[in-house]
Amino acid sequence: MHHLLPLLVAVPLLGAALLVVTGRHLPRLFAEITGFVVCGATTALALLLLLNSTPPMVEWVGGWLPVGGESVGILVVGDGPALGMATLVSLLTLAALAYSWRYFDEPPTGHTGTFTALLLVFQGAMCGFAIAGDLFNAFVFFELMSVVAYALTGYRIDEAKAVQGALTFGVVNSLGAYAMLMGIALLYARTGELAMTKIGRGLDATAHGGPDALVLASFVLVLTGLLVKAAAVPFHFWLPDAHAVAPTPVCMLLSGVMVELGAYGVWRVYGTVFAGPGGIPAADLTRALVTLGVLTAAIGAVMCWYQRHIKRLLAYSTVAHTGLFLVGLGILTPEGDDGVALYLLGHAGVKAALFACAGALLDRFGSVDEHALHGRARQLRATAVMFAVGSLGLAGLPPFGTALGKAVTEEAVGGPLTVVYVAASAITAGAVLRVTARVFWGLGPRPEDAEYETSGSDEEPETSGLLSRIPDTMTTVPAVLLAAALAMGVVPGFGNLVARSVNETGSGGAHVLVHWTAHGVLLGVASTVLAVALAGLAVTRPRWVAAPDWAAPLRRLQSGHVGDYVAWLLVGATMLGALALPGVLGS
């Protein structure tokens, strides 16, 4: 079975190559069917491997086996978390392809199948990153993922905003990739290894009383690259700009799974490379991730609340929840890891569904401006229901999978950090509920425009013209995604299955029972009630959504100037180093 692991990357890449070569000779329908079949085959393979991932599988691609303990081969690993992420990637790519069926304008002559081919390459790159067993090839897939994401973000190249958003995305993520590559080079110089587990052993073998400056530098550089991809503050500025201009199916993948892969990468790299005595002390990683996580959750939630551009609002919601993921990972407990895994899976379905609904608004009305759409979408009843249900999923209302993951994580972090989870989920869900009430139900007076806002009223539809009727695929896909997010919290034993898979890989087989508790249910209900209350106040008192004076400087930081974002990336790397420095000084 382990010999099939490389096919998770090879099948979508070969399918993309087939579409590139034959696309100019094929009708569009055939190209889309081909992409759907290739993606579906990869999804089926990922599920098959996931169901047989005990014990974990290891494969040296091409038969380049180690000789005398040394190898230059490509190592891929098929354990529960890796194959779980590959399955999630494939399922969401399949959903994006289904959603985009006959979706865009007919592509230029001779380029039929281009968008589908790009999505397949994106799928292959993300699957490769998930199962990579050595750091260098993780970087290769990391870069392939980024390059394709640049192209997908700027797919509508005739629009200046799309080009600018893609350029910002490209510059910031490329700098993150360069940082990661430099960190890998430092680790290779110290250990002479590239396989993650071997690097970890090499650092432990060469440790003399703890980590030194080289280990700290490599840690900061590698995690900088991963945190850029995860859109953690202050590495996050590219995300709202990219989501504002990227096609809706691309937004479903960026927020639904690519950002989550950044958080997964942090968990994987620390656990296999830096967790030993020669790596970064646990207390220092906890300080770094919890501090950045709280900052990310707080800033993401505040910025989400003050948006009127619906796609940017959803993007900042992703930033806020990334902060919650980092806090849960940062406490370094099996319960925290299990809760984040469930939370991440549920969030992927909910957020992809919400972006799909936002795309329906854009193509029906030519706008994603909360103010301009006030009361105009009353007839979109199915979309309204899904938008409201998605907001409840973001709030963590039981029995959604997000609620179960949030409850497990809240119990693991305990104390004041629980307040961060309740507040961030309530504020982001309240913002989405506010949009639902205004846009779909026409409640409250139309709010006045405010300074420093990006409206979203001048966005172009992604179809050949405004739709008079929302296609069935654009309602079926988000409905299925929300149903899946709900099932994660309802299906008996699903939480324990995820927990066992995570713990066998990252917690030495720790036995954790995942189940609903009265405490978790009460916190989920509390965050939902708070979200509804915030949305009600915002609708009845529109001034609540006008940014106060203290928030104006925070909003100005999202300047759109790539030079500013690069400066903040350097600030973030410095912060990360300062937070991890005490362990090095102590050694």
Secondary structure per residue as TSV (DSSP state, phi and psi in degrees):
chain	resnum	aa	ss	phi	psi
A	1	M	-	360.0	-34.3
A	2	H	G	-65.4	-22.1
A	3	H	G	-67.8	-15.7
A	4	L	G	-83.8	-12.1
A	5	L	T	-54.3	-47.1
A	6	P	T	-61.1	-20.1
A	7	L	H	-67.1	-21.1
A	8	L	H	-60.9	-27.9
A	9	V	H	-95.8	-43.2
A	10	A	H	-66.7	-41.4
A	11	V	H	-62.3	-52.1
A	12	P	H	-65.8	-33.4
A	13	L	H	-67.9	-40.8
A	14	L	H	-66.8	-38.3
A	15	G	H	-62.3	-40.6
A	16	A	H	-64.3	-42.5
A	17	A	H	-62.1	-39.4
A	18	L	H	-61.2	-42.3
A	19	L	H	-67.9	-37.5
A	20	V	H	-65.0	-41.7
A	21	V	H	-73.4	-41.1
A	22	T	H	-102.7	-7.0
A	23	G	G	-56.5	-38.7
A	24	R	G	-68.4	-14.6
A	25	H	G	-106.1	1.5
A	26	L	S	-113.4	148.1
A	27	P	-	-68.4	154.9
A	28	R	H	-60.0	-39.9
A	29	L	H	-58.6	-42.9
A	30	F	H	-65.7	-39.1
A	31	A	H	-62.8	-41.5
A	32	E	H	-69.8	-37.5
A	33	I	H	-64.0	-42.3
A	34	T	H	-59.6	-46.2
A	35	G	H	-61.7	-41.0
A	36	F	H	-65.7	-40.5
A	37	V	H	-66.5	-44.0
A	38	V	H	-63.7	-45.7
A	39	C	H	-64.1	-40.2
A	40	G	H	-64.7	-38.3
A	41	A	H	-64.8	-41.4
A	42	T	H	-64.7	-39.2
A	43	T	H	-63.0	-44.2
A	44	A	H	-62.3	-40.6
A	45	L	H	-64.3	-43.4
A	46	A	H	-61.3	-42.0
A	47	L	H	-64.6	-41.9
A	48	L	H	-60.7	-45.5
A	49	L	H	-67.0	-37.9
A	50	L	H	-62.4	-41.2
A	51	L	H	-69.6	-15.4
A	52	N	T	-118.5	29.4
A	53	S	-	-88.5	9.4
A	54	T	S	-116.6	117.2
A	55	P	S	-74.8	166.5
A	56	P	-	-57.6	145.5
A	57	M	E	-100.9	144.2
A	58	V	E	-130.6	134.7
A	59	E	E	-138.4	130.4
A	60	W	E	-94.7	109.3
A	61	V	E	-61.8	133.4
A	62	G	T	78.6	7.3
A	63	G	T	75.7	16.5
A	64	W	-	-81.1	77.2
A	65	L	-	-76.3	153.3
A	66	P	-	-63.2	142.8
A	67	V	B	-121.7	118.8
A	68	G	T	63.2	30.5
A	69	G	T	81.6	0.4
A	70	E	B	-117.6	145.8
A	71	S	-	-156.0	150.2
A	72	V	-	-110.9	11.9
A	73	G	S	-77.5	171.7
A	74	I	E	-95.3	120.5
A	75	L	E	-101.7	127.4
A	76	V	E	-122.1	144.9
A	77	V	E	-122.7	130.9
A	78	G	E	-114.8	69.8
A	79	D	-	-98.4	-179.5
A	80	G	H	-57.7	-53.5
A	81	P	H	-61.3	-42.1
A	82	A	H	-63.8	-48.1
A	83	L	H	-72.7	-29.4
A	84	G	H	-62.9	-43.6
A	85	M	H	-67.1	-39.6
A	86	A	H	-62.6	-38.1
A	87	T	H	-66.8	-43.4
A	88	L	H	-61.1	-45.2
A	89	V	H	-55.7	-47.9
A	90	S	H	-68.2	-40.6
A	91	L	H	-64.5	-42.5
A	92	L	H	-71.2	-34.1
A	93	T	H	-63.9	-40.5
A	94	L	H	-61.6	-41.5
A	95	A	H	-64.2	-40.7
A	96	A	H	-64.7	-39.4
A	97	L	H	-66.9	-39.8
A	98	A	H	-65.3	-41.6
A	99	Y	H	-63.4	-37.9
A	100	S	T	-88.5	10.4
A	101	W	T	-58.7	117.3
A	102	R	T	55.5	39.3
A	103	Y	-	-93.2	-52.4
A	104	F	S	-82.9	170.1
A	105	D	-	-57.0	152.0
A	106	E	-	-57.2	127.2
A	107	P	-	-65.6	164.7
A	108	P	-	-56.1	150.5
A	109	T	T	-55.5	133.4
A	110	G	T	89.5	-0.2
A	111	H	-	-125.8	26.4
A	112	T	T	-59.7	135.1
A	113	G	T	88.1	2.6
A	114	T	H	-61.4	-49.3
A	115	F	H	-62.4	-43.9
A	116	T	H	-62.2	-41.5
A	117	A	H	-63.0	-41.1
A	118	L	H	-63.1	-40.6
A	119	L	H	-64.4	-36.3
A	120	L	H	-67.3	-41.2
A	121	V	H	-63.3	-40.6
A	122	F	H	-59.5	-44.3
A	123	Q	H	-60.6	-48.1
A	124	G	H	-60.8	-40.9
A	125	A	H	-66.1	-42.7
A	126	M	H	-68.1	-38.8
A	127	C	H	-63.4	-41.1
A	128	G	H	-62.0	-41.6
A	129	F	H	-63.2	-39.4
A	130	A	H	-64.3	-38.0
A	131	I	H	-101.5	0.2
A	132	A	B	-61.3	132.5
A	133	G	-	-103.8	-5.4
A	134	D	B	-128.7	151.2
A	135	L	H	-66.2	-38.2
A	136	F	H	-65.6	-44.0
A	137	N	H	-72.8	-27.3
A	138	A	H	-60.6	-40.4
A	139	F	H	-64.7	-41.4
A	140	V	H	-59.7	-47.6
A	141	F	H	-68.2	-33.8
A	142	F	H	-58.0	-44.9
A	143	E	H	-72.7	-39.6
A	144	L	H	-61.1	-42.6
A	145	M	H	-57.7	-44.6
A	146	S	H	-66.6	-45.1
A	147	V	H	-60.3	-44.5
A	148	V	H	-67.1	-37.9
A	149	A	H	-63.8	-35.7
A	150	Y	H	-58.7	-48.6
A	151	A	H	-64.1	-40.1
A	152	L	H	-68.8	-39.2
A	153	T	H	-62.9	-41.8
A	154	G	T	-97.1	28.7
A	155	Y	-	-60.2	-36.3
A	156	R	S	-87.0	73.2
A	157	I	T	-69.6	-13.6
A	158	D	T	-76.7	-8.1
A	159	E	S	-104.9	128.0
A	160	A	H	-62.2	-37.3
A	161	K	H	-64.1	-37.3
A	162	A	H	-65.2	-40.6
A	163	V	H	-65.3	-43.0
A	164	Q	H	-64.3	-43.5
A	165	G	H	-63.0	-40.1
A	166	A	H	-67.3	-37.8
A	167	L	H	-64.9	-43.9
A	168	T	H	-60.1	-46.1
A	169	F	H	-56.5	-47.7
A	170	G	H	-63.7	-45.2
A	171	V	H	-65.8	-50.1
A	172	V	H	-65.7	-45.5
A	173	N	H	-70.4	-30.7
A	174	S	H	-67.0	-40.4
A	175	L	H	-64.1	-38.7
A	176	G	H	-62.0	-39.3
A	177	A	H	-66.9	-40.1
A	178	Y	H	-62.6	-40.0
A	179	A	H	-61.5	-44.4
A	180	M	H	-61.6	-42.5
A	181	L	H	-63.6	-40.5
A	182	M	H	-64.4	-38.2
A	183	G	H	-64.4	-40.4
A	184	I	H	-62.6	-40.4
A	185	A	H	-62.1	-40.4
A	186	L	H	-64.6	-41.7
A	187	L	H	-65.6	-38.5
A	188	Y	H	-66.1	-39.0
A	189	A	H	-63.5	-35.2
A	190	R	H	-78.2	-41.8
A	191	T	H	-110.1	-19.9
A	192	G	S	70.0	19.3
A	193	E	-	-128.0	156.2
A	194	L	-	-121.8	-26.0
A	195	A	B	-62.7	135.4
A	196	M	H	-60.0	-47.4
A	197	T	H	-64.3	-36.6
A	198	K	H	-70.2	-35.6
A	199	I	H	-62.1	-44.1
A	200	G	H	-58.8	-45.2
A	201	R	H	-65.1	-38.3
A	202	G	H	-64.5	-40.3
A	203	L	H	-64.3	-41.0
A	204	D	H	-65.6	-38.3
A	205	A	H	-69.6	-30.1
A	206	T	H	-98.5	3.7
A	207	A	-	-73.1	136.4
A	208	H	S	-125.7	83.6
A	209	G	S	84.8	8.1
A	210	G	S	128.3	-176.1
A	211	P	-	-71.6	156.8
A	212	D	-	-119.8	-170.8
A	213	A	H	-63.8	-34.6
A	214	L	H	-66.3	-41.4
A	215	V	H	-64.8	-43.0
A	216	L	H	-61.0	-44.2
A	217	A	H	-62.7	-43.4
A	218	S	H	-65.4	-39.2
A	219	F	H	-61.0	-47.5
A	220	V	H	-63.6	-42.7
A	221	L	H	-68.3	-44.8
A	222	V	H	-65.7	-45.4
A	223	L	H	-69.6	-28.2
A	224	T	H	-60.1	-46.8
A	225	G	H	-59.7	-41.6
A	226	L	H	-71.2	-37.5
A	227	L	H	-73.4	-26.8
A	228	V	H	-62.8	-46.6
A	229	K	H	-64.4	-34.2
A	230	A	H	-78.1	-8.9
A	231	A	T	61.0	42.4
A	232	A	-	-81.4	146.2
A	233	V	T	-67.3	136.1
A	234	P	T	-98.0	31.0
A	235	F	S	-95.8	8.5
A	236	H	-	-92.4	-7.9
A	237	F	T	-61.2	-28.7
A	238	W	H	-65.9	-28.5
A	239	L	H	-65.5	-52.8
A	240	P	H	-62.2	-38.6
A	241	D	H	-63.6	-40.1
A	242	A	H	-69.6	-43.0
A	243	H	H	-66.2	-30.0
A	244	A	H	-66.0	-27.7
A	245	V	H	-115.0	-17.7
A	246	A	S	-70.5	148.1
A	247	P	-	-57.4	149.6
A	248	T	H	-55.6	-44.8
A	249	P	H	-60.4	-30.7
A	250	V	H	-70.5	-41.7
A	251	C	H	-59.1	-37.4
A	252	M	H	-59.0	-36.4
A	253	L	H	-82.9	-38.3
A	254	L	I	-62.2	-50.5
A	255	S	I	-83.1	-28.6
A	256	G	I	-77.6	-30.8
A	257	V	I	-144.6	-33.6
A	258	M	I	-67.3	-42.7
A	259	V	H	-62.5	-40.7
A	260	E	H	-63.2	-31.4
A	261	L	H	-64.0	-32.1
A	262	G	H	-62.5	-45.4
A	263	A	H	-64.9	-40.7
A	264	Y	H	-60.0	-41.0
A	265	G	H	-61.8	-40.3
A	266	V	H	-60.6	-46.4
A	267	W	H	-63.0	-44.6
A	268	R	H	-67.5	-47.5
A	269	V	H	-67.9	-42.9
A	270	Y	I	-65.0	-44.6
A	271	G	I	-64.7	-31.5
A	272	T	I	-100.8	-24.4
A	273	V	I	-108.5	-48.6
A	274	F	I	-108.5	5.4
A	275	A	S	-83.6	-13.8
A	276	G	S	-82.2	-176.9
A	277	P	T	-64.1	-21.5
A	278	G	T	-91.5	0.4
A	279	G	S	-99.9	-145.4
A	280	I	-	-94.7	127.7
A	281	P	-	-56.3	146.3
A	282	A	H	-58.3	-39.3
A	283	A	H	-62.0	-35.7
A	284	D	H	-73.3	-39.1
A	285	L	H	-64.9	-41.5
A	286	T	H	-58.8	-45.6
A	287	R	H	-59.6	-44.6
A	288	A	H	-67.4	-50.8
A	289	L	H	-71.1	-39.3
A	290	V	H	-67.5	-41.3
A	291	T	H	-63.1	-49.9
A	292	L	H	-65.1	-35.8
A	293	G	H	-65.1	-46.3
A	294	V	H	-62.9	-43.6
A	295	L	H	-61.3	-42.7
A	296	T	H	-65.4	-44.8
A	297	A	H	-62.6	-43.0
A	298	A	H	-67.8	-50.2
A	299	I	H	-67.3	-41.2
A	300	G	H	-60.7	-42.4
A	301	A	H	-66.9	-44.3
A	302	V	H	-63.0	-46.4
A	303	M	H	-67.3	-33.6
A	304	C	H	-62.0	-44.4
A	305	W	H	-61.9	-35.3
A	306	Y	T	-96.2	17.0
A	307	Q	-	-94.0	147.7
A	308	R	-	-115.3	-18.9
A	309	H	B	-75.2	111.1
A	310	I	H	-62.5	-39.0
A	311	K	H	-69.0	-35.9
A	312	R	H	-69.3	-36.0
A	313	L	H	-59.6	-45.9
A	314	L	H	-66.7	-34.4
A	315	A	H	-64.5	-43.6
A	316	Y	H	-68.2	-29.1
A	317	S	H	-61.8	-39.7
A	318	T	H	-61.3	-42.2
A	319	V	H	-58.9	-46.3
A	320	A	H	-60.6	-43.8
A	321	H	H	-72.2	-28.4
A	322	T	H	-58.8	-40.9
A	323	G	H	-58.8	-40.3
A	324	L	H	-67.0	-36.9
A	325	F	H	-61.4	-44.4
A	326	L	H	-65.7	-38.6
A	327	V	H	-62.0	-46.0
A	328	G	H	-62.6	-39.5
A	329	L	H	-70.1	-32.8
A	330	G	H	-69.0	-23.4
A	331	I	T	-77.2	-11.0
A	332	L	-	56.4	50.8
A	333	T	-	-126.9	152.8
A	334	P	H	-58.1	-38.1
A	335	E	H	-64.7	-39.7
A	336	G	H	-63.9	-44.3
A	337	D	H	-61.6	-43.6
A	338	D	H	-65.3	-43.0
A	339	G	H	-63.0	-42.5
A	340	V	H	-64.6	-39.7
A	341	A	H	-60.0	-46.0
A	342	L	H	-67.4	-42.1
A	343	Y	H	-60.6	-43.2
A	344	L	H	-62.7	-44.0
A	345	L	H	-63.9	-45.4
A	346	G	H	-65.3	-41.2
A	347	H	H	-62.3	-37.5
A	348	A	H	-58.4	-46.7
A	349	G	H	-67.1	-44.6
A	350	V	H	-64.7	-47.2
A	351	K	H	-70.4	-38.0
A	352	A	H	-62.5	-38.9
A	353	A	H	-65.1	-41.0
A	354	L	H	-65.2	-40.7
A	355	F	H	-65.8	-36.5
A	356	A	H	-62.0	-40.5
A	357	C	H	-66.8	-38.9
A	358	A	H	-62.6	-37.0
A	359	G	H	-63.8	-36.0
A	360	A	H	-63.4	-40.1
A	361	L	H	-62.0	-44.6
A	362	L	H	-61.2	-43.2
A	363	D	H	-83.1	-15.7
A	364	R	H	-89.1	-36.5
A	365	F	H	-120.7	-6.9
A	366	G	S	69.3	28.7
A	367	S	-	-158.2	148.2
A	368	V	-	-127.3	33.3
A	369	D	B	-94.8	118.5
A	370	E	T	-57.4	-37.7
A	371	H	T	-72.3	-48.6
A	372	A	T	-66.3	-28.0
A	373	L	T	-89.2	6.2
A	374	H	T	-52.5	112.8
A	375	G	T	75.2	1.4
A	376	R	T	-83.1	-16.2
A	377	A	T	-105.7	27.6
A	378	R	T	-60.4	-31.7
A	379	Q	T	-77.5	-13.6
A	380	L	-	-86.2	69.3
A	381	R	H	-67.4	-41.9
A	382	A	H	-63.7	-43.4
A	383	T	H	-64.6	-38.0
A	384	A	H	-61.9	-44.5
A	385	V	H	-61.7	-44.3
A	386	M	H	-66.6	-37.1
A	387	F	H	-64.4	-42.0
A	388	A	H	-66.3	-43.6
A	389	V	H	-63.7	-40.5
A	390	G	H	-61.5	-38.2
A	391	S	H	-65.5	-36.9
A	392	L	H	-67.4	-34.6
A	393	G	H	-64.4	-40.3
A	394	L	H	-63.5	-36.6
A	395	A	H	-68.7	-21.6
A	396	G	T	89.4	36.1
A	397	L	-	-76.5	124.2
A	398	P	T	-60.3	144.1
A	399	P	T	-105.0	31.4
A	400	F	S	-59.2	152.9
A	401	G	H	-61.6	-34.4
A	402	T	H	-60.2	-38.2
A	403	A	H	-66.5	-42.6
A	404	L	H	-65.2	-46.2
A	405	G	H	-63.1	-41.0
A	406	K	H	-63.6	-41.8
A	407	A	H	-64.0	-44.2
A	408	V	H	-64.2	-42.0
A	409	T	H	-67.9	-41.0
A	410	E	H	-60.8	-41.2
A	411	E	H	-66.7	-33.2
A	412	A	H	-71.4	-42.1
A	413	V	H	-78.0	-38.3
A	414	G	-	61.5	176.0
A	415	G	T	56.1	-145.1
A	416	P	H	-62.3	-26.3
A	417	L	H	-65.2	-23.9
A	418	T	H	-61.7	-35.3
A	419	V	H	-61.1	-37.7
A	420	V	H	-61.7	-42.9
A	421	Y	H	-64.4	-46.1
A	422	V	H	-64.4	-45.5
A	423	A	H	-67.2	-47.9
A	424	A	H	-64.5	-43.8
A	425	S	H	-67.6	-36.7
A	426	A	H	-68.9	-42.9
A	427	I	H	-66.9	-45.5
A	428	T	H	-66.5	-41.9
A	429	A	H	-67.0	-36.9
A	430	G	H	-62.4	-37.8
A	431	A	H	-64.1	-41.5
A	432	V	H	-69.1	-39.4
A	433	L	H	-63.1	-38.1
A	434	R	H	-60.2	-43.8
A	435	V	H	-61.0	-43.3
A	436	T	I	-58.6	-47.6
A	437	A	I	-64.5	-40.4
A	438	R	I	-77.9	-48.9
A	439	V	I	-76.9	-45.4
A	440	F	I	-92.4	-27.2
A	441	W	T	-112.2	-10.8
A	442	G	-	66.2	28.0
A	443	L	-	-79.5	149.1
A	444	G	S	74.9	165.7
A	445	P	-	-71.7	154.1
A	446	R	-	-69.4	123.9
A	447	P	-	-70.6	154.4
A	448	E	-	-79.6	152.4
A	449	D	-	-70.3	150.1
A	450	A	-	-127.2	163.3
A	451	E	T	-74.1	157.6
A	452	Y	T	67.6	19.2
A	453	E	-	-103.3	143.5
A	454	T	-	-97.6	117.9
A	455	S	-	-80.8	-43.3
A	456	G	-	85.1	5.2
A	457	S	T	-80.7	-14.4
A	458	D	T	-104.9	18.9
A	459	E	-	-74.2	144.7
A	460	E	-	-92.4	140.5
A	461	P	-	-63.1	154.5
A	462	E	S	-93.2	2.3
A	463	T	S	-107.5	175.7
A	464	S	S	-65.5	-20.1
A	465	G	S	-166.9	172.7
A	466	L	-	-62.6	135.0
A	467	L	-	-78.7	135.2
A	468	S	S	-85.6	-19.6
A	469	R	S	-145.8	135.3
A	470	I	-	-74.8	123.6
A	471	P	-	-59.8	152.1
A	472	D	T	-58.9	-36.3
A	473	T	H	-62.7	-31.6
A	474	M	H	-79.5	-7.6
A	475	T	H	-109.5	-32.9
A	476	T	H	-68.0	-43.0
A	477	V	H	-60.9	-52.8
A	478	P	H	-63.4	-32.0
A	479	A	H	-63.3	-43.1
A	480	V	H	-66.2	-40.5
A	481	L	H	-62.9	-43.0
A	482	L	H	-67.1	-38.1
A	483	A	H	-62.5	-39.7
A	484	A	H	-65.2	-41.5
A	485	A	H	-63.2	-36.1
A	486	L	H	-70.2	-39.7
A	487	A	H	-63.7	-30.9
A	488	M	H	-60.0	-29.7
A	489	G	H	-94.4	-6.2
A	490	V	H	-107.7	-39.4
A	491	V	S	-62.4	122.1
A	492	P	T	-61.1	133.8
A	493	G	T	83.8	-7.6
A	494	F	H	-64.2	-44.5
A	495	G	H	-61.2	-42.6
A	496	N	H	-66.5	-34.5
A	497	L	H	-63.5	-45.6
A	498	V	H	-63.8	-43.8
A	499	A	H	-62.1	-43.5
A	500	R	H	-63.7	-40.3
A	501	S	H	-63.6	-44.0
A	502	V	H	-67.0	-44.4
A	503	N	H	-71.5	-31.1
A	504	E	H	-64.1	-25.8
A	505	T	H	-94.6	-45.5
A	506	G	H	-109.3	-10.3
A	507	S	S	-129.1	25.0
A	508	G	T	62.5	29.9
A	509	G	T	79.8	20.4
A	510	A	-	-56.6	140.4
A	511	H	-	-99.9	112.7
A	512	V	-	-126.2	127.7
A	513	L	-	-92.5	123.7
A	514	V	-	-102.6	119.9
A	515	H	-	-156.7	163.8
A	516	W	-	-70.6	138.2
A	517	T	-	-124.1	157.6
A	518	A	H	-60.0	-38.9
A	519	H	H	-62.9	-45.3
A	520	G	H	-66.3	-41.1
A	521	V	H	-64.0	-42.6
A	522	L	H	-63.0	-41.7
A	523	L	H	-66.8	-39.1
A	524	G	H	-63.1	-43.0
A	525	V	H	-66.2	-39.5
A	526	A	H	-62.2	-44.5
A	527	S	H	-66.5	-33.4
A	528	T	H	-69.4	-44.9
A	529	V	H	-60.6	-42.2
A	530	L	H	-63.2	-40.2
A	531	A	H	-62.4	-43.9
A	532	V	H	-63.9	-41.5
A	533	A	H	-63.9	-43.0
A	534	L	H	-63.6	-42.7
A	535	A	H	-63.6	-41.6
A	536	G	H	-62.7	-43.0
A	537	L	H	-64.5	-39.3
A	538	A	H	-66.0	-37.4
A	539	V	H	-72.2	-42.3
A	540	T	H	-81.5	-24.0
A	541	R	-	-131.2	83.1
A	542	P	G	-56.6	-22.7
A	543	R	G	-63.4	-18.9
A	544	W	G	-63.0	-23.5
A	545	V	G	-96.1	-8.7
A	546	A	S	-75.5	128.6
A	547	A	-	-64.4	127.0
A	548	P	-	-71.4	171.4
A	549	D	G	-59.2	-37.1
A	550	W	G	-69.1	-22.6
A	551	A	G	-88.1	-15.4
A	552	A	H	-58.9	-46.4
A	553	P	H	-59.9	-36.1
A	554	L	H	-64.6	-38.6
A	555	R	H	-72.0	-32.8
A	556	R	H	-66.9	-22.7
A	557	L	T	-61.6	-31.1
A	558	Q	-	-80.6	67.6
A	559	S	-	-80.2	-23.1
A	560	G	S	87.4	-5.1
A	561	H	-	-92.3	119.8
A	562	V	H	-63.2	-30.2
A	563	G	H	-62.1	-38.0
A	564	D	H	-63.9	-40.6
A	565	Y	H	-68.0	-35.9
A	566	V	H	-63.8	-41.8
A	567	A	H	-60.9	-42.0
A	568	W	H	-69.0	-30.2
A	569	L	H	-61.3	-42.5
A	570	L	H	-66.3	-37.6
A	571	V	H	-62.1	-43.0
A	572	G	H	-63.0	-42.4
A	573	A	H	-62.6	-39.7
A	574	T	H	-64.1	-43.9
A	575	M	H	-59.1	-44.2
A	576	L	H	-61.3	-43.2
A	577	G	H	-64.2	-41.6
A	578	A	H	-65.7	-37.1
A	579	L	H	-70.5	-30.0
A	580	A	H	-92.9	-8.1
A	581	L	H	-64.9	-37.0
A	582	P	H	-54.2	-35.1
A	583	G	H	-65.4	-36.7
A	584	V	H	-70.8	-42.3
A	585	L	H	-64.2	-36.6
A	586	G	H	-68.8	-23.9
A	587	S	-	-87.7	360.0
